[in-house]
Amino acid sequence: MHTCDVVIAGAGIIGLSVAIELRRAGATVAVLDRGEPGREASSAAAGMLVVDDPETDPKLKPLTRLSASIYPAFVEELELRSGIKVELENRGTLYIGRSDEDLSSHPLSTTELQSLEPGLADLPRVCFLQEQTVNPLLLLQAALVAAKRMGVVVHHEALVERVSVAATCDLEVRTSAGPYAAATFVNCAGAWAADIKGVAVPSHPVKGQMLTVIPADSNLRHVVRSREVYLLPRRTGRILIGASVQQAGFDKTVEPDVIQQLHQAASNLVPSLGEAKMIEAWAGLRPGSPDGLPIIGPGSLPGTYVATGHFRNGILLAPITAAVISELIQGRQSRIDLLPFSPSRFVGNRALAG
Ligand SMILES: Cc1cc2nc3c(=O)[nH]c(=O)nc-3n(C[C@H](O)[C@H](O)[C@H](O)COP(=O)(O)OP(=O)(O)OC[C@H]3O[C@@H](n4cnc5c(N)ncnc54)[C@H](O)[C@@H]3O)c2cc1C
């Protein structure tokens, strides 16, 4: 039997961030992943840190704002501990609204738009948003290296099956790699969090497909986003175009017609992208929840916690999720009202029965 203070299921950005925060507070921590760490939703993401999108639920905004404000410190620590730069940038976003109500700041004039982003089509209702971006692949690498250097034990190919209270009052965590005993367990299993018996919550997969193109001459400086599509330039000159939002179970097939629609929607905004060569396309499974809000808080068994359901915002919300889970585990007052995100709001849901 392996023993440690905390066992975490899931080595995506949420599980790794929680592990780092708890290790920093002095706990011994093991993170178990059913596959390779960081290979699911977290490495499929674009890396926008979206704070004030009109589609963001108002209940989520205190969390998104707080997380964006602590992001630079979060990244600085990961970069220092890992030696890996994660490309946190203040590019800013040009947001294209469907109506005036969509815009959270004044609409830009044609002249302003032309000087900010010359390649953009002449569009009405565009505003500038002060938003950051990060490269999720580098962020994941940095988090994994930082966690290991701090002494977090990361187990690959260790599927967490069930959590129960043992006779010793510790938790017994049954896994495909043998049993673990721990005082605390955190379910960070993303879209699969409903499968862990004893600490199940009703998360579900929401498929997202995206592509990268390499344009011959586009010099995109900002993120460009509408309700239908977004474009995110990388330092390499590549442009990410995303993303579909589909209820397709655990299917991760890349569908050429969906990719084609995204490419077309992108070239409606930046016409030169119509000719851009596609480099790659992929699909990932976002962790959704029944009401679209994250699931963060104590689980149904004593000593258990849940941090999942981050849907389209898990890269953004990693630092604040890690901070509040650490506060809860240490019995401290959370810096933010977690009631809207409490796992107990789903009590009675069959997925919780374990
Ligand atoms: C196309 C796309 C674009 C996105 N763009 C953005 C963006 O721009 N900005 C943003 O903030 N967010 C974005 N997201 C959302 C973001 O990627 C997710 O919210 C976030 O990655 C969720 O992280 P996670 O650690 O909870 O899940 P995951 O990264 O999926 O990690 C969960 C881990 O748990 C493991 N696991 C599952 N079951 C078990 C088990 N029983 N035992 C052990 N391990 C288990 C899995 O193998 C996996 O590694 C995007 C997502 C997609 C798909």
The ligand as an SDF file (V2000), in Angstrom:
LIG
                    3D

 53 58  0  0  0  0  0  0  0  0999 V2000
  -10.3530   22.7140  -28.2430 C   0  0  0  0  0  0  0  0  0  0  0  0
  -10.2690   23.2730  -26.8460 C   0  0  0  0  0  0  0  0  0  0  0  0
   -9.8780   24.5910  -26.6610 C   0  0  0  0  0  0  0  0  0  0  0  0
   -9.7950   25.1320  -25.3650 C   0  0  0  0  0  0  0  0  0  0  0  0
   -9.3480   26.4090  -25.2070 N   0  0  0  0  0  0  0  0  0  0  0  0
   -9.2250   26.9340  -23.9510 C   0  0  0  0  0  0  0  0  0  0  0  0
   -8.7140   28.2450  -23.7680 C   0  0  0  0  0  0  0  0  0  0  0  0
   -8.3660   28.9370  -24.7320 O   0  0  0  0  0  0  0  0  0  0  0  0
   -8.6240   28.7280  -22.4880 N   0  0  0  0  0  0  0  0  0  0  0  0
   -9.0000   27.9890  -21.3910 C   0  0  0  0  0  0  0  0  0  0  0  0
   -8.9140   28.4940  -20.2710 O   0  0  0  0  0  0  0  0  0  0  0  0
   -9.4760   26.7260  -21.5480 N   0  0  0  0  0  0  0  0  0  0  0  0
   -9.6000   26.1860  -22.7890 C   0  0  0  0  0  0  0  0  0  0  0  0
  -10.0980   24.9210  -22.9600 N   0  0  0  0  0  0  0  0  0  0  0  0
  -10.6020   24.1980  -21.7870 C   0  0  0  0  0  0  0  0  0  0  0  0
   -9.4730   23.5660  -20.9910 C   0  0  0  0  0  0  0  0  0  0  0  0
   -8.6380   22.8490  -21.8620 O   0  0  0  0  0  0  0  0  0  0  0  0
  -10.0540   22.6380  -19.9180 C   0  0  0  0  0  0  0  0  0  0  0  0
  -11.0420   23.2900  -19.1530 O   0  0  0  0  0  0  0  0  0  0  0  0
   -8.9330   22.1760  -18.9670 C   0  0  0  0  0  0  0  0  0  0  0  0
   -7.8500   21.6720  -19.7100 O   0  0  0  0  0  0  0  0  0  0  0  0
   -9.4340   21.1280  -18.0020 C   0  0  0  0  0  0  0  0  0  0  0  0
   -8.3170   20.6520  -17.3040 O   0  0  0  0  0  0  0  0  0  0  0  0
   -8.4160   19.3330  -16.4260 P   0  0  0  0  0  0  0  0  0  0  0  0
   -7.0980   19.1370  -15.7870 O   0  0  0  0  0  0  0  0  0  0  0  0
   -9.6360   19.4060  -15.5660 O   0  0  0  0  0  0  0  0  0  0  0  0
   -8.7590   18.1870  -17.4980 O   0  0  0  0  0  0  0  0  0  0  0  0
   -7.7980   17.3060  -18.4190 P   0  0  0  0  0  0  0  0  0  0  0  0
   -6.7050   18.0940  -18.9980 O   0  0  0  0  0  0  0  0  0  0  0  0
   -8.6840   16.5560  -19.3490 O   0  0  0  0  0  0  0  0  0  0  0  0
   -7.1290   16.3190  -17.3870 O   0  0  0  0  0  0  0  0  0  0  0  0
   -7.8460   15.3010  -16.7490 C   0  0  0  0  0  0  0  0  0  0  0  0
   -6.8690   14.1490  -16.5520 C   0  0  0  0  0  0  0  0  0  0  0  0
   -7.4940   13.1660  -15.7480 O   0  0  0  0  0  0  0  0  0  0  0  0
   -7.0710   11.8970  -16.1960 C   0  0  0  0  0  0  0  0  0  0  0  0
   -8.0460   10.9180  -15.7010 N   0  0  0  0  0  0  0  0  0  0  0  0
   -9.3290   10.7510  -16.0830 C   0  0  0  0  0  0  0  0  0  0  0  0
   -9.9160    9.7800  -15.3530 N   0  0  0  0  0  0  0  0  0  0  0  0
   -8.9850    9.3290  -14.4850 C   0  0  0  0  0  0  0  0  0  0  0  0
   -8.9930    8.3350  -13.4760 C   0  0  0  0  0  0  0  0  0  0  0  0
  -10.0910    7.6370  -13.1830 N   0  0  0  0  0  0  0  0  0  0  0  0
   -7.8450    8.1050  -12.8010 N   0  0  0  0  0  0  0  0  0  0  0  0
   -6.7110    8.8130  -13.0720 C   0  0  0  0  0  0  0  0  0  0  0  0
   -6.6680    9.7800  -14.0180 N   0  0  0  0  0  0  0  0  0  0  0  0
   -7.7900   10.0400  -14.7040 C   0  0  0  0  0  0  0  0  0  0  0  0
   -7.0220   12.0460  -17.7100 C   0  0  0  0  0  0  0  0  0  0  0  0
   -6.1840   11.0720  -18.3000 O   0  0  0  0  0  0  0  0  0  0  0  0
   -6.4910   13.4670  -17.8640 C   0  0  0  0  0  0  0  0  0  0  0  0
   -5.0840   13.4960  -18.0250 O   0  0  0  0  0  0  0  0  0  0  0  0
  -10.1420   24.3370  -24.2350 C   0  0  0  0  0  0  0  0  0  0  0  0
  -10.4960   23.0010  -24.4210 C   0  0  0  0  0  0  0  0  0  0  0  0
  -10.5510   22.4610  -25.7100 C   0  0  0  0  0  0  0  0  0  0  0  0
  -10.9150   21.0130  -25.8850 C   0  0  0  0  0  0  0  0  0  0  0  0
  1  2  1  0
  2  3  1  0
  2 52  2  0
  3  4  2  0
  4  5  1  0
  4 50  1  0
  5  6  2  0
  6  7  1  0
  6 13  1  0
  7  8  2  0
  7  9  1  0
  9 10  1  0
 10 11  2  0
 10 12  1  0
 12 13  2  0
 13 14  1  0
 14 15  1  0
 14 50  1  0
 15 16  1  0
 16 17  1  0
 16 18  1  0
 18 19  1  0
 18 20  1  0
 20 21  1  0
 20 22  1  0
 22 23  1  0
 23 24  1  0
 24 25  2  0
 24 26  1  0
 24 27  1  0
 27 28  1  0
 28 29  2  0
 28 30  1  0
 28 31  1  0
 31 32  1  0
 32 33  1  0
 33 34  1  0
 33 48  1  0
 34 35  1  0
 35 36  1  0
 35 46  1  0
 36 37  1  0
 36 45  1  0
 37 38  2  0
 38 39  1  0
 39 40  1  0
 39 45  2  0
 40 41  1  0
 40 42  2  0
 42 43  1  0
 43 44  2  0
 44 45  1  0
 46 47  1  0
 46 48  1  0
 48 49  1  0
 50 51  2  0
 51 52  1  0
 52 53  1  0
M  END
$$$$
